């Protein structure tokens, strides 16, 4: 059998099959990958072949909190290996602050003149604090993936008291 790298045109079909399999296995609604996410998976070299792709998709399904997986939600190693810099990816939605105020109980320390990045950091901090640092719950509230929460918490220098 040729390697997965030699038959990249099979990746979208394999991804679709694995998504269906793992959504069913995990009692989740069917999720899909954005076109950008699929293109990124097709650029990756897949040294672990189909098994690595399968494990990747399983992890995505288990961690997903949204119906469409975006490029930024892919594993960091795949993004790095395909030459994608986090700074080039779309930023976390700027509605975080509003969402945190509506659903969270922690006050936001937002002042006139703060950058959107500072406001988003504060919204993430307050949301994590309101759910006892449970990243899965924070992801659900902010309507992003748990991976995004982890990446942004690290980027913003937020302390990791527990990895929930």
Beta strands, then each sheet from edge to edge (+ up, - down):
strand 1: 32-33
strand 2: 68-69
sheet 1: 1+ 2+
end
